[in-house]
C-alpha cells in the first residue's frame, strides 16, 4: 500500500521526535530526576557500564538498601545511602525532592535518607559516574553534592579523605557493623594532623575514639610506618597539606592498575583489593594491620614490638617493665619505665653541675613512635638540639620531614627488617657504658668462636694429609673425598673410588667411623 503525500509528511514530522525519545532514554540510563525516579528493584548504570546504583540486600539480610556496586560478578558494594535506616520491603523510591535534594523514600513517602543540601536548587538531577561517584547537579550550579564527600567504608580512586582543624569538618571512612549490616560500625579511618600527618584507624569504645592502627608519618613520599605502599612519584598515594589553613587531604591514583580500592572492614582492617588481569575477579593484595605488632601501642610506653620474636614485646634499652609480674604474664599494656634517671634530670633537681652528660642509643630500622614533633633543622644539628633540651627523650631524622623529636613517652615503637628509620633514645651515662660493654662482648665472642672453628678445621686438615702420607700397610684407607652426604674412599687394593653413605663402612676399615664437626662436615677418621 502506498502512502499518500500527507502520510509521508506526517511520518517525516514524527521522525525527529522518535530520535529525540531514543536519545532521552540513553541519556537517562545513568540519571535520576524528579520525573524519572528509581523504584525497587530498578537500577541505573554508569555510562561506561562499570557501576550500578539501585536497591540491594546484603548477604543473610532481608533489609533493602540503596547503594552503588561494581557491575561485575563480584557486585562489591562501594557506597550505601540509607545505611542506618533500611527499607523493610520493596516499596523504596529514589527521587529528587521539591527542594532539589536526592532522597530515599519508603512506601509511606517517609524520607529515610537525604543528601541534605541546605540551599534549595531547581532542575536537579543525580548521575552515577564511571568513577563510582554519585553526583547531584543542576544546569547552572554544577555539582552541588557527591557521594565521594560522604563515603561509607570504601576509598575509591581519586576520592579524598580530609580534615580541617579550623572548621572541624572531616571526610572519613566508617566500617559496616557486620558484612550483613551496613549501619555505622565501631571503626573509622581518616587523617590526623597532630604535628605530622598520619592515617589512623580509630575504634569507638564507650563513646571514645581510641587509636587502633596508624600508618606512620607522611614524609612527602610515603607513610613511614607501613610497607608496600607506593609513593606519589610512582602514581600511588598523595597527601596534600595546607599548614596555614590547618587542613589536609589524602587520595590515591594507581595509574598502573586503576581498578584498585580500599575497604575498612567491620574488624577495623584496611583491605586493598585489585582486579585480576582486567577480569571480573578481585584479589586481596594487602591487609593492614598485618600482624599483632601493627596494633597501636601493643607494648605500651617505651616498649618495642618485634613480630619475629617470642615474646613480641621487649623494653627499649635503658628501660625495664613497669610491672614485672604483668609483663612476664604477657600483659604488656603497662609498658616500661626508665631504669636509670637521666643526668640532666638530676642536675635540674639539685641545681648542680653535670660531670658527664646523657647520650643516645641508636636503634636501627624502627617504625618511629607516635607524637613526633618536627623542626627544619639539618641532620647534623638534630642530636645537638635534642641533647640541649632535657625534655627531649629521643630523636630521628628523615630527609622528607626533617628533625623529629619526642617528649614525655615513646608510644607505638615497632622493629622493622626491610625498611625503617635510625632512632636515637636518650639514656643516662651509665647505660651508655653498659651498652659499650655489651658491644665489646658482641664483637669478642664471635671472634673467639670463629678462631676456634678455624683451628679445629686446620687440625683435621693436617691429620687428613698426614694419613695420606703414612704407611699404607698400616692405614687401609688411602684417601677420602666428600660431596654432600656421600663419601668416596680409596683403598690400597683399588685405584677406584668406592661410594659410601653415612653409617656405611668399607670392609677393610671397620676401625674407622664417621665424626660430626662444628663446620657441619662429616669425616671418616679413626
C-alpha positions as CSV (number, residue, x, y, z in Angstrom):
1,X,0.0,0.0,0.0
2,X,1.4,3.4,-1.0
3,X,1.4,6.3,1.4
4,X,-0.3,9.5,0.4
5,X,1.6,12.7,0.3
6,X,0.0,13.8,3.6
7,X,1.0,10.5,5.3
8,X,4.6,10.9,4.2
9,X,4.6,14.4,5.6
10,X,3.3,13.2,9.0
11,X,6.0,10.5,9.2
12,X,8.7,13.0,8.4
13,X,7.4,15.3,11.1
14,X,7.4,12.5,13.7
15,X,10.9,11.1,12.9
16,X,12.8,13.8,15.0
17,X,10.6,13.1,18.0
18,X,11.4,9.4,17.7
19,X,15.2,10.0,17.6
20,X,14.8,12.5,20.4
21,X,13.0,10.0,22.6
22,X,15.7,7.4,22.0
23,X,18.4,9.9,23.0
24,X,16.5,10.8,26.1
25,X,16.3,7.1,27.0
26,X,20.0,6.7,26.5
27,X,20.9,9.8,28.5
28,X,18.6,8.8,31.3
29,X,20.2,5.4,31.8
30,X,22.7,6.8,34.4
31,X,20.5,9.7,35.8
32,X,17.7,10.2,38.3
33,X,15.3,13.2,38.1
34,X,12.1,14.2,39.8
35,X,10.2,13.0,36.7
36,X,12.3,9.8,36.4
37,X,12.6,8.3,39.9
38,X,14.1,4.9,40.7
39,X,11.9,2.3,42.2
40,X,12.8,-1.1,43.7
41,X,14.1,-3.3,42.0
42,X,15.2,-0.9,39.2
43,X,18.8,0.2,38.7
44,X,20.8,2.7,36.7
45,X,24.2,2.1,35.2
46,X,27.2,4.5,34.7
47,X,27.8,5.4,31.0
48,X,30.8,3.1,30.8
49,X,28.9,0.2,32.4
50,X,31.3,-0.1,35.4
51,X,28.9,0.7,38.2
52,X,25.2,0.3,39.1
53,X,23.0,2.2,41.5
54,X,19.9,0.6,42.9
55,X,18.4,-1.5,45.6
56,X,20.2,-4.4,47.2
57,X,20.0,-6.7,50.2
58,X,23.3,-7.8,52.0
59,X,24.1,-11.5,52.5
60,X,21.9,-13.1,55.2
61,X,19.6,-10.0,55.4
62,X,16.1,-9.2,54.1
63,X,16.5,-5.4,54.6
64,X,16.7,-3.2,51.4
65,X,19.3,-0.5,50.9
66,X,20.1,1.9,48.2
67,X,23.7,1.7,47.1
68,X,26.4,1.6,44.4
69,X,28.2,-1.5,43.4
70,X,30.6,-2.8,40.8
71,X,28.7,-4.0,37.7
72,X,30.5,-7.4,37.6
73,X,30.0,-10.8,39.1
74,X,31.5,-9.6,42.4
75,X,28.8,-7.0,42.9
76,X,31.1,-5.4,45.5
77,X,29.2,-2.5,47.2
78,X,31.2,0.7,47.5
79,X,28.6,3.1,48.9
80,X,25.3,2.9,50.8
81,X,22.7,5.7,51.2
82,X,20.3,4.7,53.9
83,X,22.8,2.5,55.9
84,X,21.2,3.4,59.3
85,X,17.6,3.3,58.1
86,X,16.9,0.2,56.0
87,X,13.8,-0.4,54.0
88,X,11.8,-3.3,55.3
89,X,10.2,-4.2,52.0
90,X,10.5,-3.5,48.3
91,X,8.5,-0.2,48.3
92,X,11.5,2.1,48.2
93,X,11.9,5.0,45.8
94,X,14.9,7.2,45.0
95,X,14.0,10.6,43.6
96,X,14.6,14.3,43.7
97,X,12.6,16.2,46.3
98,X,11.0,19.6,45.8
99,X,13.9,21.4,47.4
100,X,16.4,19.7,45.0
101,X,17.8,17.0,47.3
102,X,18.3,13.4,46.4
103,X,16.1,11.4,48.8
104,X,15.2,7.8,49.6
105,X,11.5,7.3,50.4
106,X,9.7,4.3,51.8
107,X,6.1,3.2,50.8
108,X,4.6,5.8,53.2
109,X,6.7,8.6,51.5
110,X,8.8,9.0,54.6
111,X,12.3,10.3,54.0
112,X,14.8,7.6,55.1
113,X,17.8,9.4,53.8
114,X,18.6,12.8,52.1
115,X,21.7,14.4,50.5
116,X,20.9,17.4,52.9
117,X,21.9,20.2,50.6
118,X,21.0,23.3,52.6
119,X,20.4,25.7,49.6
120,X,17.4,24.8,47.6
121,X,18.0,24.1,43.9
122,X,15.8,23.6,40.9
123,X,16.1,21.2,38.0
124,X,18.4,19.0,39.9
125,X,19.4,15.5,38.7
126,X,21.6,12.7,40.2
127,X,24.0,10.8,38.0
128,X,26.3,7.8,38.7
129,X,29.7,8.3,37.1
130,X,32.3,5.8,35.8
131,X,34.4,6.5,38.8
132,X,31.7,5.2,41.1
133,X,30.8,8.7,42.3
134,X,27.2,9.7,42.6
135,X,26.8,13.5,41.9
136,X,23.8,15.8,42.4
137,X,23.9,18.8,40.0
138,X,21.8,21.2,38.0
139,X,22.4,23.1,34.8
140,X,23.6,26.3,36.5
141,X,25.5,25.4,39.7
142,X,27.3,22.3,38.6
143,X,27.9,19.6,41.2
144,X,26.2,20.6,44.5
145,X,26.7,17.2,46.3
146,X,28.7,14.0,45.7
147,X,28.8,10.6,47.4
148,X,32.6,10.8,47.5
149,X,32.1,13.5,50.0
150,X,30.0,11.2,52.3
151,X,31.7,7.8,51.9
152,X,30.8,4.7,53.8
153,X,33.5,2.1,54.1
154,X,35.3,2.3,50.8
155,X,38.1,4.5,49.5
156,X,37.9,4.8,45.7
157,X,40.5,6.1,43.2
158,X,40.8,9.9,43.4
159,X,38.4,10.0,46.4
160,X,39.7,12.2,49.2
161,X,39.9,11.6,52.9
162,X,40.3,15.0,54.5
163,X,40.3,17.0,57.8
164,X,40.1,20.7,58.5
165,X,41.1,21.7,62.0
166,X,39.5,25.2,61.7
167,X,36.1,24.1,60.7
168,X,36.2,20.6,62.3
169,X,34.9,19.1,59.1
170,X,36.3,15.7,58.2
171,X,35.7,13.1,55.5
172,X,36.3,9.6,56.9
173,X,35.6,6.0,56.2
174,X,33.3,4.2,58.6
175,X,33.0,0.5,58.8
176,X,29.9,-1.6,58.4
177,X,28.7,-3.2,61.7
178,X,29.0,-6.6,60.0
179,X,29.0,-8.0,56.5
180,X,25.2,-8.4,56.8
181,X,24.6,-4.9,58.3
182,X,25.9,-1.8,56.6
183,X,25.0,0.5,59.5
184,X,27.8,2.5,61.0
185,X,30.2,0.2,62.9
186,X,32.9,0.5,65.5
187,X,35.7,1.7,63.3
188,X,36.6,4.9,61.4
189,X,39.6,5.9,59.3
190,X,40.9,9.3,58.4
191,X,43.7,11.8,58.7
192,X,45.3,13.0,61.9
193,X,47.0,16.4,61.7
194,X,48.7,16.3,65.1
195,X,52.2,17.6,64.2
196,X,52.9,15.3,61.2
197,X,50.0,13.9,59.1
198,X,49.2,10.2,59.5
199,X,46.3,8.0,58.6
200,X,44.6,6.5,61.6
201,X,42.0,3.8,62.2
202,X,40.1,4.5,65.4
203,X,37.9,2.2,67.4
204,X,34.9,3.6,69.2
205,X,34.6,2.3,72.8
206,X,32.5,4.0,75.5
207,X,31.9,7.0,73.2
208,X,35.6,7.5,72.8
209,X,37.6,7.1,69.6
210,X,40.7,5.1,70.6
211,X,43.7,4.6,68.2
212,X,43.6,1.1,66.7
213,X,46.2,1.4,63.9
214,X,48.3,4.1,62.3
215,X,50.2,4.4,59.0
216,X,53.2,6.2,60.4
217,X,54.3,9.7,59.5
218,X,53.9,11.0,55.9
219,X,57.3,12.2,54.6
220,X,56.2,13.5,51.3
221,X,56.8,10.2,49.5
222,X,55.3,7.5,51.6
223,X,53.9,6.6,55.0
224,X,56.9,5.6,57.1
225,X,55.0,3.0,59.2
226,X,53.8,0.6,56.5
227,X,55.4,-1.3,53.7
228,X,54.3,-1.9,50.1
229,X,52.6,1.5,49.6
230,X,53.7,3.4,46.6
231,X,54.8,7.0,46.8
232,X,53.2,9.9,44.9
233,X,56.0,9.7,42.4
234,X,55.0,6.2,41.5
235,X,51.4,7.1,40.9
236,X,50.3,5.9,44.4
237,X,49.2,7.8,47.5
238,X,49.4,11.6,47.7
239,X,48.9,13.7,50.8
240,X,48.4,17.5,50.4
241,X,48.8,19.6,53.5
242,X,47.9,23.3,54.0
243,X,49.6,24.4,57.2
244,X,48.1,27.9,57.1
245,X,44.6,26.7,56.8
246,X,45.1,23.7,59.1
247,X,43.8,21.2,56.5
248,X,44.9,18.2,54.6
249,X,43.6,15.5,52.3
250,X,44.9,12.2,51.1
251,X,44.0,10.3,47.9
252,X,45.4,7.7,45.6
253,X,45.7,7.0,41.9
254,X,47.3,3.8,40.9
255,X,47.8,4.6,37.3
256,X,49.3,1.2,36.6
257,X,46.2,-0.6,37.9
258,X,43.2,1.8,38.1
259,X,41.0,-1.0,39.4
260,X,42.0,-0.7,43.0
261,X,40.0,0.2,46.1
262,X,40.4,0.1,49.8
263,X,37.8,-1.2,52.4
264,X,37.6,-0.5,56.1
265,X,36.3,-3.9,57.3
266,X,34.0,-4.5,60.3
267,X,37.0,-5.7,62.2
268,X,38.9,-2.4,61.6
269,X,41.3,-3.7,59.0
270,X,42.1,-1.7,55.8
271,X,41.9,-4.1,52.9
272,X,43.4,-3.4,49.4
273,X,41.6,-5.2,46.6
274,X,42.8,-5.3,43.0
275,X,41.2,-6.6,39.9
276,X,42.9,-9.7,38.5
277,X,44.3,-9.0,35.0
278,X,41.3,-7.0,33.9
279,X,38.9,-9.8,34.7
280,X,35.7,-9.7,36.8
281,X,37.7,-11.2,39.6
282,X,39.3,-9.5,42.6
283,X,42.1,-10.4,44.9
284,X,43.1,-9.1,48.3
285,X,46.6,-7.6,47.9
286,X,47.3,-6.2,51.3
287,X,45.7,-6.0,54.7
288,X,46.6,-3.5,57.5
289,X,47.3,-4.2,60.3
290,X,49.3,-7.2,59.0
291,X,50.4,-8.6,62.4
292,X,50.0,-8.1,66.1
293,X,52.8,-5.5,66.3
294,X,50.9,-3.3,63.8
295,X,48.2,-2.8,66.5
296,X,48.6,0.6,68.1
297,X,50.6,0.7,71.3
298,X,50.8,-3.1,71.6
299,X,53.8,-3.0,74.0
300,X,52.9,0.2,75.9
301,X,55.1,3.2,76.6
302,X,58.8,2.7,76.0
303,X,58.2,-0.8,74.7
304,X,59.3,-2.2,71.4
305,X,57.3,-4.7,69.4
306,X,59.0,-7.3,67.1
307,X,56.8,-9.7,65.3
308,X,59.7,-12.0,64.6
309,X,60.5,-12.5,68.3
310,X,58.8,-14.5,71.1
311,X,57.6,-12.8,73.1
312,X,56.9,-10.0,70.8
313,X,57.4,-7.2,73.4
314,X,60.6,-6.0,75.0
315,X,61.6,-2.8,76.8
316,X,63.8,-0.4,74.9
317,X,67.4,-0.5,76.0
318,X,67.8,1.5,79.2
319,X,64.2,0.7,80.4
320,X,62.5,-2.1,82.4
321,X,58.9,-3.3,82.8
322,X,56.8,-1.1,84.9
323,X,55.1,-4.2,86.4
324,X,57.3,-7.2,86.0
325,X,54.5,-9.7,87.0
326,X,52.1,-8.4,84.4
327,X,54.8,-8.1,81.8
328,X,56.1,-11.7,82.3
329,X,52.4,-12.9,82.1
330,X,52.0,-11.4,78.7
331,X,50.2,-8.2,79.6
332,X,52.4,-5.5,78.1
333,X,50.0,-2.6,78.1
334,X,51.6,-1.1,81.3
335,X,54.8,-0.5,79.3
336,X,58.2,0.2,80.6
337,X,59.9,2.8,82.8
338,X,63.4,4.3,82.7
339,X,66.0,2.1,84.6
340,X,68.4,5.0,85.5
341,X,67.4,8.6,85.8
342,X,68.8,11.0,83.2
343,X,71.8,13.1,84.2
344,X,70.1,16.3,83.1
345,X,67.1,15.5,85.4
346,X,69.4,15.0,88.4
347,X,71.2,18.3,87.6
348,X,67.9,20.1,87.3
349,X,66.6,18.8,90.6
350,X,69.8,19.6,92.6
351,X,70.9,22.8,90.7
352,X,74.3,21.2,90.4
353,X,76.7,20.7,87.5
354,X,77.0,17.6,85.4
355,X,80.2,15.6,85.5
356,X,79.1,13.6,82.5
357,X,76.2,14.2,80.1
358,X,73.5,11.9,78.8
359,X,73.8,10.2,75.4
360,X,71.8,8.4,72.8
361,X,71.5,4.7,72.0
362,X,70.9,4.0,68.3
363,X,68.1,1.6,67.2
364,X,68.1,0.7,63.6
365,X,65.2,0.1,61.2
366,X,62.5,1.3,63.5
367,X,58.9,2.5,62.9
368,X,59.3,5.7,64.9
369,X,56.7,6.3,67.6
370,X,53.6,8.5,67.6
371,X,53.5,12.1,68.8
372,X,56.7,13.3,66.9
373,X,57.4,17.0,66.8
374,X,59.3,18.3,63.8
375,X,61.7,21.2,63.1
376,X,63.6,22.2,59.9
377,X,67.0,21.6,61.5
378,X,69.6,19.7,59.4
379,X,70.6,16.2,60.2
380,X,73.9,17.2,61.9
381,X,72.1,19.6,64.3
382,X,69.3,17.2,65.3
383,X,71.3,15.5,68.0
384,X,72.6,18.7,69.4
385,X,69.1,20.3,69.6
386,X,67.7,17.3,71.5
387,X,70.7,17.0,73.9
388,X,70.4,20.7,74.8
389,X,66.7,20.2,76.0
390,X,66.2,17.8,78.9
391,X,62.6,17.2,77.9
392,X,63.7,15.7,74.6
393,X,63.9,12.0,75.1
394,X,64.5,10.8,71.5
395,X,65.2,12.0,68.0
396,X,65.3,10.8,64.4
397,X,65.9,12.4,61.1
398,X,64.1,11.9,57.8
399,X,65.0,13.8,54.7
400,X,61.4,14.4,53.8
401,X,60.3,15.6,57.2
402,X,63.5,17.0,58.9
403,X,64.4,16.6,62.5
404,X,61.8,14.8,64.6
405,X,61.9,14.7,68.4
406,X,59.8,13.2,71.2
407,X,58.9,14.3,74.7
408,X,57.2,12.6,77.7
409,X,56.9,9.0,76.4
410,X,57.6,6.8,73.4
411,X,54.4,5.1,72.2
412,X,54.0,2.5,69.4
413,X,57.6,1.6,68.6
414,X,58.0,-1.3,66.1
415,X,61.0,-3.1,64.8
416,X,61.2,-3.4,61.1
417,X,63.5,-5.6,58.9
418,X,63.1,-4.4,55.4
419,X,62.8,-0.6,56.0
420,X,62.7,1.8,58.9
421,X,64.5,4.8,60.4
422,X,67.5,5.2,62.7
423,X,66.1,6.1,66.0
424,X,68.1,7.6,68.9
425,X,66.9,7.1,72.5
426,X,68.3,9.3,75.3
427,X,69.8,7.4,78.2
428,X,71.9,8.1,81.3
429,X,75.8,7.8,81.0
430,X,75.8,4.5,82.9
431,X,73.6,3.0,80.3
432,X,76.0,4.1,77.6
433,X,78.9,2.4,79.4
434,X,76.9,-0.8,79.7
435,X,76.0,-0.6,76.1
436,X,79.6,-0.3,75.1
437,X,80.5,-3.3,77.3
438,X,77.7,-5.3,75.6
439,X,79.1,-4.3,72.2
440,X,82.6,-5.5,73.1
441,X,81.1,-8.8,74.1
442,X,79.1,-9.0,70.9
443,X,82.4,-8.5,68.9
444,X,84.7,-10.7,71.0
445,X,82.5,-13.8,71.3
446,X,82.0,-14.3,67.6
447,X,85.7,-13.6,67.0
448,X,86.8,-16.3,69.6
449,X,84.3,-18.8,68.2
450,X,85.5,-18.2,64.7
451,X,89.1,-18.6,65.6
452,X,88.4,-21.9,67.4
453,X,86.5,-23.2,64.5
454,X,89.3,-22.3,62.1
455,X,91.8,-24.0,64.4
456,X,89.7,-27.2,64.5
457,X,89.4,-27.3,60.7
458,X,93.1,-26.7,60.3
459,X,93.9,-29.6,62.8
460,X,91.7,-32.1,60.9
461,X,93.0,-31.0,57.6
462,X,96.6,-31.6,58.8
463,X,95.5,-35.0,60.2
464,X,94.0,-36.0,56.9
465,X,97.1,-35.0,55.0
466,X,99.2,-36.9,57.4
467,X,97.2,-40.1,56.9
468,X,97.7,-39.8,53.1
469,X,101.5,-39.8,53.6
470,X,101.5,-42.6,56.2
471,X,102.2,-46.3,55.7
472,X,99.5,-47.8,53.5
473,X,100.0,-51.2,55.1
474,X,99.0,-49.7,58.4
475,X,96.3,-47.4,57.1
476,X,93.9,-49.3,54.9
477,X,92.2,-46.1,53.9
478,X,94.3,-44.3,51.4
479,X,92.2,-41.2,50.9
480,X,88.7,-39.8,51.1
481,X,86.6,-37.2,49.4
482,X,83.1,-36.0,50.3
483,X,80.3,-34.5,48.2
484,X,77.2,-33.5,50.1
485,X,76.3,-36.6,52.2
486,X,78.2,-39.1,50.0
487,X,81.8,-40.2,50.7
488,X,84.3,-41.7,48.1
489,X,87.0,-43.8,49.7
490,X,90.2,-45.1,48.0
491,X,91.8,-48.3,49.4
492,X,95.3,-49.8,48.6
493,X,93.7,-52.6,46.7
494,X,91.8,-50.4,44.2
495,X,92.6,-47.3,42.1
496,X,88.8,-46.6,42.0
497,X,86.8,-44.6,44.5
498,X,84.1,-46.5,46.3
499,X,81.0,-44.6,47.4
500,X,79.6,-44.8,50.9
501,X,76.8,-43.1,52.7
502,X,76.9,-42.0,56.4
503,X,76.7,-45.1,58.5
504,X,78.3,-47.4,55.9
505,X,81.9,-48.5,56.1
506,X,84.3,-50.4,53.8
507,X,85.1,-53.9,54.9
508,X,88.8,-53.2,55.4
509,X,88.2,-50.1,57.6
510,X,85.9,-51.1,60.4
511,X,88.2,-49.4,62.9
512,X,87.2,-46.1,61.3
513,X,84.0,-44.2,61.9
514,X,82.3,-41.0,60.8
515,X,82.6,-38.0,63.1
516,X,80.5,-34.8,63.1
517,X,82.4,-31.5,63.3
518,X,81.2,-27.9,64.1
519,X,81.6,-27.0,60.5
520,X,78.8,-29.3,59.6
521,X,81.0,-31.8,57.6
522,X,81.4,-35.4,58.5
523,X,84.8,-37.1,58.2
524,X,86.0,-40.8,58.2
525,X,88.7,-40.9,60.9
526,X,90.0,-43.4,63.5
